[in-house]
Amino acid sequence: MRGSAASDGSVWSRLPHELGDAVRPRIPEIARACVDAIAAEIPEYSRSFGQGPERAVAIEQTRRGIEQDVDRVGTPAMWQADRLAGFRGHGRRAFHSGLSREAVQAAVRVSSRVTWRWIADIAREAGLSGDVLYGAAEGMFADVETSMAAVAEGYSAAEAAVSGTGERHRRLLRALLGGRTPAEVDGLVAASGLPAPERVAAVAFRALPGAPEFPPGLLPEHVPADPAGDPPAALTPAPDVDLAGLAGLPPGWTAAVGPLVPPSDAPESFRIARRAVDLAARGLLDAPGPVIWCRDHVTTLLLLADEFLLVQLASTTLEPLSGLSGRRREQLAETLLALVRTRGSAPELGRLLDLHPQTIRARLKKLAELFGDRLDDPSERLRLELALLAERALPDHG
């Protein structure tokens, strides 16, 4: 963030080239001093400007800004409109980065103050006259207010655009998830400014008590989203691209991405996503990170679509195993699942389970005693497989 420029460029153009020549080699030092002062004095910048890649980017942007201003010393006035456009851009970027309006305006003041101190010291070291110092001060301090006004203008424009667009997007989101008629949805799509999607995926969110607020910037602006809504949700036609930022969800947050469906089926996509979030909260569905992709868990979601029926299926179908001890039952259930899935021989099952074929033969003999002809019936084998998978999915009911 920078704040050094004359209000119309004419003051800088009247200053001698010697000032620019003296300041130019010190610009990298000035840029670092500006960023350090902003990080030290403005809490919202302290983390990002204190260290890491964001600090390096801030220093480089500040260096370029100061260099452009110094290049105007002793040259014809630059267009004021170009300069103010740069500060409006600062304001827009600050808003989208989650910074407050007060913080970004304070950064302009701090940067201007630090830059002026350096220029004044350099001018004195170079033996330049008091008139030069006065002219530089006049240009810089007259410009602070216009710079801050331009930053505020850019910030307000971004805020208004997102507010208006966000409200239209939220209405579209609620319409699609609420099962509105196609005509109603078409009208809201047109009002949102978004292209009519052929397919969409719904996203369900869950935040544990005490979790931080949903961070700004994780989702693109064009994605209809309301992570703080009731229920919290988002909708996208391109989940792999639009939702990449959700990998940065803070601790305590989980998101589940439903299947891609026609817009009319968006409520179903959202229902499945919410189910996935609920199952994950109960420890019944695993994911490597904070984002659950339902497409990777179709079997589990299908199995657990009706837990009551699933428990009934498991208890009745696997009743022959009920009289066995825990460890023995677990061993036979493992072998039974491998058998109904593969119909393999004892040596094949042994390789699959990493057991000696003789051990497998003993288990197969016991299973034949318990289940009889059911092991040869295709429909019964399917029933047994579903029951065994249900038992794994719902271990508390095993």
GIZIVEN-V249391 format. One record per residue. PHI is phi in radians with two decimals (999 if undefined). BURIAL is + if it has 9 or more other C-alpha atoms within 8 Angstrom, else -. Layout:
phi: (PHI | PHI)
burial: (BURIAL | BURIAL)
//
This chain:
phi: (999 | -2.30 | -2.54 | -1.88 | -3.02 | -1.32 | -1.12 | -2.31 | 1.52 | -1.22 | -1.12 | -1.05 | -1.16 | -1.56 | -1.43 | -1.26 | -1.01 | -1.02 | -1.13 | -1.08 | -1.10 | -1.31 | -1.40 | -0.96 | -1.14 | -1.69 | -1.02 | -1.01 | -1.15 | -1.09 | -1.07 | -1.10 | -1.14 | -1.09 | -1.13 | -1.08 | -1.19 | -1.10 | -1.11 | -1.36 | -1.78 | -2.11 | -0.96 | -1.14 | -1.73 | -1.07 | -1.30 | -1.24 | -1.59 | -1.28 | -2.90 | 1.46 | -1.13 | -1.13 | -1.11 | -1.08 | -1.12 | -1.09 | -1.11 | -1.15 | -1.12 | -1.14 | -1.02 | -1.11 | -1.13 | -1.13 | -1.07 | -1.10 | -1.18 | -1.15 | -1.08 | -1.47 | -1.11 | 1.32 | -2.08 | -0.99 | -1.01 | -1.49 | -1.17 | -1.09 | -1.06 | -1.12 | -1.13 | -1.16 | -1.07 | -1.11 | -1.24 | -1.08 | -1.08 | -0.99 | -1.11 | -1.11 | -1.14 | -1.11 | -1.09 | -1.24 | -1.52 | 1.53 | -1.43 | -1.39 | -1.05 | -1.09 | -1.15 | -1.25 | -1.20 | -1.09 | -1.10 | -1.10 | -1.10 | -1.09 | -1.10 | -1.13 | -1.11 | -1.12 | -1.06 | -1.07 | -1.06 | -1.15 | -1.10 | -1.10 | -1.12 | -1.14 | -1.11 | -1.14 | -1.05 | -1.45 | 1.27 | -1.34 | -1.28 | -1.10 | -1.10 | -1.16 | -1.05 | -1.11 | -1.11 | -1.12 | -1.11 | -1.05 | -1.13 | -1.22 | -1.34 | -1.17 | -1.48 | -1.01 | -1.14 | -1.17 | -1.12 | -1.12 | -1.12 | -1.18 | -1.05 | -1.10 | -1.13 | -1.12 | -1.07 | -1.13 | -1.11 | -1.13 | -1.10 | -1.17 | -1.11 | -1.21 | -1.10 | -1.18 | -1.13 | -1.05 | -1.15 | -1.12 | -1.14 | -1.12 | -1.11 | -1.11 | -1.00 | -1.15 | -1.15 | -1.17 | -1.30 | -1.56 | 1.29 | -1.13 | -1.19 | -0.95 | -1.13 | -1.12 | -1.10 | -1.03 | -1.14 | -1.24 | -1.09 | -1.10 | -1.20 | -1.28 | 1.42 | -1.60 | -1.17 | -1.17 | -1.40 | -1.44 | -2.48 | -2.43 | -2.13 | -1.56 | -2.15 | -1.92 | -2.05 | -2.45 | -2.13 | -1.19 | -0.96 | 1.52 | -1.19 | -1.13 | -1.13 | -1.07 | -1.21 | -1.20 | 1.57 | -1.29 | -2.04 | -1.07 | -1.09 | -1.38 | -1.52 | -1.09 | -2.61 | -2.62 | -1.09 | -1.73 | -1.38 | -2.31 | -1.49 | -1.22 | -2.75 | -2.65 | -2.57 | -2.61 | -1.50 | -2.36 | -1.07 | -1.10 | -1.55 | -1.22 | -1.78 | -1.03 | -1.16 | -1.17 | -1.07 | -1.64 | -1.01 | -1.29 | -0.96 | 1.68 | -1.85 | -2.34 | -2.23 | -2.17 | -1.82 | -1.29 | -1.24 | -1.26 | -2.49 | -1.05 | -0.92 | -1.14 | -1.75 | -0.96 | -1.03 | -1.24 | -1.05 | -1.22 | -1.05 | -1.18 | -1.09 | -1.14 | -1.10 | -1.11 | -1.07 | -1.12 | -1.13 | -1.11 | -1.11 | -1.58 | 1.38 | -1.70 | -2.49 | -1.74 | -2.51 | -1.28 | -2.62 | -1.35 | -1.94 | -1.82 | -1.69 | -1.05 | -1.10 | -1.53 | -2.33 | -1.06 | -1.07 | -1.13 | -1.12 | -1.17 | -1.04 | -1.68 | -1.15 | -2.37 | -1.18 | -1.10 | -1.12 | -1.13 | -1.10 | -1.12 | -1.05 | -1.13 | -1.19 | -1.36 | -1.23 | -1.73 | -0.99 | -1.04 | -1.53 | -1.14 | -1.49 | -1.61 | -1.22 | -0.95 | -1.17 | -1.11 | -1.11 | -1.09 | -1.14 | -1.21 | -1.12 | -1.09 | -1.19 | -1.09 | -1.12 | -1.11 | -1.18 | -1.23 | -1.40 | -1.96 | 0.98 | -1.40 | -1.39 | -1.02 | -1.08 | -1.15 | -1.16 | -1.10 | -1.15 | -1.15 | -1.73 | 1.04 | -2.28 | -1.21 | -0.95 | -1.15 | -1.11 | -1.14 | -1.07 | -1.13 | -1.20 | -1.09 | -1.09 | -1.15 | -1.13 | -1.10 | -1.15 | -1.37 | -1.92 | 0.97 | -1.19 | -1.05 | -1.22 | -1.76 | -1.62 | -0.97 | -1.18 | -1.23 | -1.11 | -1.10 | -1.07 | -1.12 | -1.09 | -1.08 | -1.12 | -1.18 | -1.16 | -1.10 | -1.11 | -1.22 | -1.23 | -2.12 | -1.06 | -1.19 | -1.81 | -1.25)
burial: (+ | + | + | + | + | + | + | + | + | + | + | + | + | + | + | + | - | - | + | + | - | + | + | + | - | - | + | + | - | + | + | + | + | + | + | + | + | + | + | - | - | + | - | - | + | + | + | + | + | + | + | - | - | + | + | + | - | + | + | + | + | + | + | - | + | + | + | - | + | + | - | + | + | + | + | - | + | + | - | + | - | - | - | + | + | - | + | + | + | + | + | + | + | + | + | + | - | - | + | - | + | - | + | + | + | + | + | + | + | + | + | + | - | + | + | + | - | + | + | + | - | + | + | + | - | - | - | + | - | - | - | + | + | - | + | + | + | + | + | + | + | + | + | + | - | + | + | + | - | + | + | + | + | + | + | + | + | + | + | - | - | + | - | - | + | + | - | + | + | + | + | + | + | - | + | + | + | - | + | + | - | - | - | + | + | + | - | + | + | + | - | + | - | - | - | - | - | - | + | + | + | + | + | + | + | + | - | - | - | - | + | - | - | - | - | - | + | + | + | - | - | - | + | + | + | + | + | - | - | - | - | + | + | + | + | + | + | - | + | - | - | + | + | - | + | + | + | - | + | + | - | + | + | + | + | + | + | + | + | + | + | + | + | + | + | + | + | - | + | + | + | + | + | + | + | + | + | - | + | + | - | - | - | + | + | - | - | - | - | + | + | + | + | + | - | - | + | - | - | + | + | - | + | + | - | - | - | - | - | + | + | - | + | + | + | - | + | + | - | - | + | - | - | - | - | - | - | - | + | - | - | + | + | - | + | + | + | + | + | + | - | - | - | - | - | + | + | - | + | + | + | - | - | - | + | + | + | - | + | + | + | - | + | + | - | - | + | + | - | - | + | - | - | - | + | - | - | - | - | + | + | + | + | + | + | + | + | + | + | + | + | - | + | + | - | - | - | -)
//
